[in-house]
Amino acid sequence: MKTQIGARIDSLRHKRNVSVAELAETLHITERNVYKLFKKDDIWLSQLVALHKKLDYDFYELYKPETSEPTEQRQTLESVKDLKKTKIDEKALEVKFAVQYPPEVSDKLGQFIMHVQVLADEMGFNLV
């Protein structure tokens, strides 16, 4: 499923009475490029943050995976809490992990990795 982010931005712009010129200024791009943005299925994270502030809308909701069972998500959160309690050997400077994903969502793997990189940067981790 592709998220029609450009169409959503255009729709919100109309609802919030925000002009194309205002969006262009917010995103530091030309008005022509704003119109091109309205046709896109993806967007830079920095632009998404700026649009979140300008249009007062949580675009991240569009990219959250759908879960059929809320308990599954709750169990994952509990696992994270357990990890926080785990003592780590101070000599262990490297953590390895694997990401398992079904082939039908492989096109989203790059997007996932970009989000992980942003979080790692914010937290001071170095991904290799």
GISULQUI-V745905 format. One record per residue. SS is DSSP state (a for helix, b for strand, c for the rest). OMEGA is omega in whole degrees, -180 to 180 (none if undefined). NEAR is the number of other ideal C-beta (glycine too) atoms within 10 Angstrom. Layout:
SS,OMEGA,NEAR ; SS,OMEGA,NEAR
This chain:
c,178,7 ; c,177,8 ; c,179,14 ; c,-175,15 ; a,-179,20 ; a,179,18 ; a,179,13 ; a,179,17 ; a,180,25 ; a,179,18 ; a,179,14 ; a,179,16 ; a,178,19 ; a,-179,9 ; a,-177,10 ; c,-179,12 ; c,178,7 ; c,-178,16 ; c,176,11 ; a,179,16 ; a,179,11 ; a,178,16 ; a,179,24 ; a,179,17 ; a,180,13 ; a,-176,16 ; a,-179,19 ; c,177,10 ; c,179,14 ; c,177,12 ; a,178,14 ; a,179,10 ; a,175,12 ; a,178,22 ; a,176,14 ; a,179,12 ; a,-179,21 ; c,-178,17 ; c,-174,10 ; c,175,14 ; c,178,10 ; c,-173,12 ; c,176,17 ; c,180,12 ; a,180,14 ; a,177,11 ; a,179,19 ; a,178,16 ; a,180,12 ; a,179,15 ; a,177,23 ; a,180,13 ; a,-175,9 ; a,-174,18 ; a,178,20 ; c,-179,9 ; c,-180,17 ; c,-179,9 ; a,-178,19 ; a,177,12 ; a,-179,7 ; a,-174,12 ; a,179,14 ; c,179,8 ; c,178,8 ; c,177,5 ; c,-178,11 ; c,-178,5 ; c,177,8 ; a,-180,8 ; a,178,8 ; a,179,9 ; a,180,11 ; a,179,11 ; a,179,11 ; a,179,11 ; a,177,9 ; a,178,10 ; a,179,9 ; a,178,9 ; a,178,9 ; a,179,9 ; a,-179,9 ; a,-179,6 ; a,-176,6 ; c,176,6 ; c,-178,5 ; c,176,9 ; c,-177,6 ; c,179,6 ; c,-179,5 ; c,-178,7 ; c,-175,8 ; c,176,6 ; c,178,7 ; c,175,5 ; c,-180,4 ; c,177,4 ; c,177,8 ; c,-178,4 ; c,178,10 ; c,-178,6 ; a,-177,6 ; a,177,8 ; a,-179,12 ; a,179,9 ; a,-180,9 ; a,-177,14 ; a,179,11 ; a,179,10 ; a,178,14 ; a,-179,14 ; a,178,12 ; a,179,12 ; a,178,13 ; a,180,13 ; a,179,13 ; a,178,12 ; a,180,11 ; a,179,12 ; a,-179,11 ; a,-176,8 ; a,178,7 ; c,177,6 ; c,176,11 ; c,178,8 ; c,177,9 ; c,none,4
